[in-house]
Amino acid sequence: MDEIGFTLFLIILAVAIIIFVAKGFHTVPESSVRLVERLGKYNRTFRPGINFLIPFIEKLKIPDITTYDRDPTDPENSKTKMRYLVNNSGDIPLFEILLDPPAFDAISSDNAIVFPDAVLQFRIVDPVKATYEVENLGMALYTLLMTTLRQEVGIRSADEIIVSRQAIGATVREALEEASSPWGTVISRVEIEEIRFDKEVTAALSDQRVKELEGRAVVAESEKKRESLIIDAEASKKAIILAAEAKFEQEKLEAEADYLKASRVLEGQAKGTEALAMALEKNPQAVVALEALKAQIEVAKAIGASNNTLIIPEETAGIFGALKSISKVLDFKVSDKS
């Protein structure tokens, strides 16, 4: 081999070595990992930073992990589209992933067609399980979400579904956590954004809602009248009680006044009797004078009541008394002479 050929060989070898080395170096971005397979079998995981693999013997695994989402610039009007989470370099994301699946229908227990709109958020915590334990993690989660939601809707009536969105979301989350744990994922949250019905069911529910509101209005009006009657009755009752209490207080005061008057009369009589007793104790002859006074009072009453009673002055009564005495003496003497 001449010198030119040898130089060319060295150049080719150097280029091959450079390509070989360059192909072996891999830079993994933050919040991502890469899986390395050696001869078709999982070997190790590349973490964020610079990593090296052996070309032609080792290769990166690019799993199929999809999700559903909408255009973030106009999520209300955009359609849900499927998107692959793992790029051509094999970067598996470790951050939280939003799964906003397309609408699907379900049937309630009363045969109403329901369109639940659910949103799922999950995180890959074990990339190896998420790659090798399930064929497509995103599709599996979507199918599981749809199946579980249909089961929860199927055991409830349309009225129960309307008021049970939070309960349905919590039940679906528990079911997804249990089923997806072997897949190396964690379910962060499940929310039921909207529950729609077909037009006929929506119209029927609207009419029922109107009737319920009208019924509540009637009940509220009845309760208002009832409370008004109760208030009036309570006021009348209180007025009667207050009148009775006022009458009782008045009678009580009158009775107390009568009692005080009677007590004072009795007290006066008692004091008069006590004074009379003391006076008689000091002067017993006062009894005769008192009796004479009482007799004079009775005589005066009799005279006032008689029509032929003659009132004689005290002095005349004395003269008649003297004459009567002389008459008695004369009669005595005449009797002796006989």
C-alpha positions in Angstrom: 0.0 0.0 0.0 1.4 3.3 -1.1 1.6 6.4 1.1 -1.5 7.9 -0.5 -3.6 4.8 0.1 -2.5 4.6 3.7 -3.4 8.2 4.3 -6.8 7.8 2.7 -7.4 4.7 5.0 -6.5 6.7 8.1 -8.8 9.5 7.0 -11.7 7.1 6.5 -10.9 5.4 9.8 -10.9 8.7 11.6 -14.2 9.7 10.1 -15.7 6.4 11.1 -14.5 6.7 14.6 -15.8 10.3 14.8 -19.2 9.1 13.5 -19.2 6.1 15.8 -18.4 8.3 18.8 -20.8 11.0 17.8 -23.6 8.5 17.3 -23.0 7.1 20.7 -23.4 10.4 22.6 -26.9 11.5 23.6 -28.1 14.6 25.4 -31.3 14.0 27.3 -33.4 17.2 28.1 -34.8 18.0 31.5 -38.0 16.2 32.7 -37.4 13.4 30.2 -35.7 10.0 30.0 -34.6 7.6 27.3 -34.7 3.8 27.4 -31.7 1.8 26.0 -32.0 -1.7 24.5 -29.0 -4.0 23.9 -29.6 -6.6 21.4 -33.4 -6.1 21.7 -33.6 -6.3 25.5 -34.0 -3.4 27.9 -30.6 -2.5 29.4 -30.7 0.9 31.1 -32.3 4.3 31.3 -30.7 7.6 30.2 -31.3 10.4 32.6 -31.2 14.2 31.8 -27.7 15.2 30.7 -25.0 13.6 28.4 -25.2 9.8 28.0 -23.4 7.3 25.8 -24.5 4.1 24.1 -22.6 1.5 22.0 -23.6 2.0 18.3 -24.9 -0.9 16.4 -25.2 -3.0 19.6 -27.4 -0.7 21.6 -30.3 1.4 20.5 -33.0 3.7 21.9 -36.5 2.5 22.5 -39.2 4.7 21.0 -42.5 3.7 22.6 -45.9 4.6 21.3 -47.5 6.8 24.0 -50.3 9.0 22.7 -52.6 11.6 24.2 -55.6 13.6 23.1 -55.6 17.4 23.4 -57.0 20.5 21.7 -55.3 23.6 20.3 -54.3 25.6 23.3 -54.9 28.9 21.4 -58.6 28.1 20.9 -59.6 25.1 23.1 -63.3 25.9 22.9 -63.6 25.7 19.1 -60.8 23.3 18.2 -61.4 19.6 17.8 -59.7 17.0 19.9 -56.7 15.4 18.2 -54.4 12.6 19.0 -50.8 13.4 19.6 -47.6 11.3 20.2 -45.8 12.1 23.4 -42.5 10.5 22.5 -40.4 12.1 19.8 -38.0 10.5 17.3 -35.2 10.8 19.9 -37.1 8.6 22.3 -37.7 11.3 25.0 -40.3 10.0 27.4 -41.9 12.9 29.4 -42.0 12.8 33.1 -44.1 15.9 33.6 -47.9 15.9 34.1 -49.8 15.1 30.9 -53.3 16.2 30.0 -55.6 13.7 28.3 -58.7 15.5 26.8 -60.4 12.7 24.9 -63.0 13.1 22.2 -66.7 13.0 23.2 -68.4 9.7 23.5 -71.9 8.6 24.4 -73.3 6.6 27.3 -76.7 5.4 28.4 -78.1 6.2 31.8 -80.3 3.8 33.9 -83.4 5.4 32.5 -82.3 5.0 28.9 -81.2 8.6 28.3 -78.3 9.2 26.0 -75.6 11.1 27.8 -72.4 12.7 26.4 -69.9 13.1 29.3 -66.9 15.4 28.6 -64.1 14.3 30.9 -60.5 15.5 31.4 -57.7 13.2 32.7 -54.3 14.3 34.0 -51.6 11.7 34.6 -47.9 11.4 35.2 -45.4 8.7 34.2 -43.4 7.6 37.2 -41.9 4.4 35.9 -41.0 4.7 32.2 -40.0 1.1 31.9 -43.5 -0.2 32.9 -45.2 2.5 30.9 -43.3 1.2 27.8 -43.2 -2.6 28.3 -46.3 -3.3 30.4 -48.8 -1.7 28.1 -48.9 -1.4 24.3 -50.0 2.3 24.2 -50.3 4.0 27.5 -52.4 6.9 26.3 -54.8 4.8 24.4 -55.1 2.4 27.3 -56.0 5.3 29.6 -58.5 6.7 27.2 -60.2 3.3 26.8 -60.2 2.7 30.5 -61.6 6.2 31.1 -64.4 5.7 28.6 -65.4 2.3 29.9 -65.4 3.4 33.6 -67.5 6.5 32.8 -70.0 4.4 30.9 -70.4 2.1 33.9 -70.9 5.0 36.3 -73.4 6.7 34.0 -75.3 3.4 33.4 -76.1 3.0 37.2 -77.5 6.5 37.5 -80.6 8.2 36.2 -80.5 11.4 34.2 -81.4 13.5 37.3 -78.8 11.8 39.4 -76.1 12.3 36.8 -76.7 16.1 36.8 -76.0 16.4 40.5 -73.3 13.7 40.8 -70.6 15.0 38.5 -68.1 15.3 41.4 -69.0 11.9 42.8 -68.6 10.4 39.3 -65.2 12.0 38.8 -64.0 10.7 42.2 -65.2 7.1 41.4 -63.6 7.1 38.0 -60.3 8.4 39.4 -60.2 5.6 42.0 -60.9 3.0 39.3 -58.2 4.4 37.0 -55.6 4.5 39.8 -56.2 0.9 40.6 -56.2 -0.3 37.0 -53.2 1.8 35.8 -50.9 1.2 38.7 -49.1 -1.7 36.9 -48.4 0.7 34.0 -46.1 2.9 36.1 -48.5 5.9 36.0 -50.1 8.1 38.6 -53.6 9.7 38.0 -53.5 13.3 39.2 -57.1 14.2 38.7 -60.2 13.4 36.7 -62.8 16.1 36.1 -66.2 15.9 34.4 -66.2 19.3 32.6 -69.7 18.9 31.0 -72.5 16.4 30.8 -74.8 16.8 27.7 -78.0 15.0 26.8 -79.7 14.7 23.4 -82.3 17.3 22.5 -85.4 15.4 23.6 -83.9 14.6 27.0 -82.6 18.2 27.4 -86.1 19.6 26.7 -87.7 17.1 29.1 -85.2 18.0 31.8 -85.8 21.7 31.2 -89.6 21.3 31.5 -89.1 19.3 34.7 -86.8 21.9 36.1 -89.4 24.6 35.4 -92.1 22.6 37.1 -89.7 22.0 40.1 -89.1 25.7 40.3 -92.8 26.5 40.1 -93.5 23.9 42.8 -90.8 25.4 45.0 -92.3 28.8 44.5 -95.7 27.5 45.6 -94.1 25.8 48.6 -92.2 29.0 49.5 -95.4 31.0 49.3 -97.3 28.5 51.5 -94.4 28.6 54.0 -94.5 32.4 53.9 -98.3 32.4 54.6 -97.8 29.8 57.3 -95.1 31.8 59.0 -97.4 34.9 58.8 -100.2 33.0 60.5 -97.9 31.7 63.1 -96.6 35.2 63.8 -100.2 36.5 64.1 -101.2 33.7 66.4 -98.1 34.2 68.5 -99.0 37.9 68.7 -102.6 37.2 69.7 -101.4 34.7 72.3 -98.9 37.2 73.7 -101.6 39.9 73.8 -104.0 37.5 75.7 -101.2 36.5 78.1 -100.3 40.2 78.7 -104.0 41.1 79.3 -104.4 38.2 81.7 -101.2 39.2 83.5 -102.3 42.8 83.7 -105.7 41.8 85.2 -104.0 39.5 87.6 -101.7 42.2 88.7 -104.6 44.6 89.1 -106.6 42.1 91.2 -103.5 41.4 93.2 -103.0 45.1 93.9 -106.7 45.5 94.8 -106.6 42.5 97.1 -103.4 43.8 98.8 -105.1 47.2 99.2 -108.2 45.6 100.8 -106.0 43.5 103.0 -104.1 46.6 104.1 -107.4 48.4 104.9 -108.8 45.5 106.9 -105.5 45.1 108.7 -105.5 48.7 109.6 -109.2 48.5 110.9 -108.3 45.4 112.9 -105.2 47.1 114.1 -107.3 50.2 115.2 -109.9 48.0 117.0 -107.1 46.1 118.7 -105.5 49.4 119.9 -109.0 50.7 121.0 -109.6 47.5 122.9 -106.2 47.6 124.5 -106.7 51.3 125.5 -110.2 50.4 127.0 -108.7 47.5 128.9 -106.0 49.7 130.3 -108.6 52.4 131.3 -110.9 49.8 133.1 -107.9 48.4 134.9 -107.2 51.8 136.3 -110.8 52.8 137.0 -113.3 49.9 137.4 -116.3 52.3 137.9 -115.9 53.3 134.4 -117.7 50.1 133.5 -120.9 51.4 135.1 -120.6 54.7 133.3 -120.0 52.9 130.1 -123.0 50.7 130.5 -125.1 53.8 131.4 -123.9 55.4 128.3 -124.9 52.4 126.2 -128.3 52.5 127.9 -128.8 56.1 127.1 -127.9 55.4 123.5 -130.5 52.6 123.4 -133.1 54.9 125.0 -132.4 57.7 122.6 -132.8 55.2 119.7 -136.2 54.1 121.2 -137.4 57.6 121.7 -136.5 58.5 118.2 -138.4 55.6 116.9 -141.7 56.2 119.0 -144.5 58.6 118.0 -146.1 59.3 121.5 -143.1 59.6 123.7 -143.0 62.7 125.9 -139.7 64.1 126.7 -139.5 65.7 130.2 -136.7 67.9 131.2 -134.4 66.7 133.9 -135.5 69.3 136.4 -139.3 68.4 136.0 -138.4 64.8 136.4 -136.9 65.7 139.8 -140.1 67.5 141.0 -142.3 64.6 140.0 -140.0 62.3 141.8 -140.3 64.4 145.0 -144.1 64.5 144.7 -144.2 60.7 144.3 -142.1 60.3 147.4 -144.5 62.5 149.5 -147.5 60.6 148.2 -145.9 57.4 149.3 -145.2 58.9 152.8 -148.8 60.1 153.2 -150.2 56.7 152.2 -148.0 55.1 154.8 -149.3 57.4 157.6 -153.0 56.9 156.7 -152.4 53.2 156.9 -151.0 53.5 160.4 -154.0 55.5 161.7 -156.3 52.9 160.6 
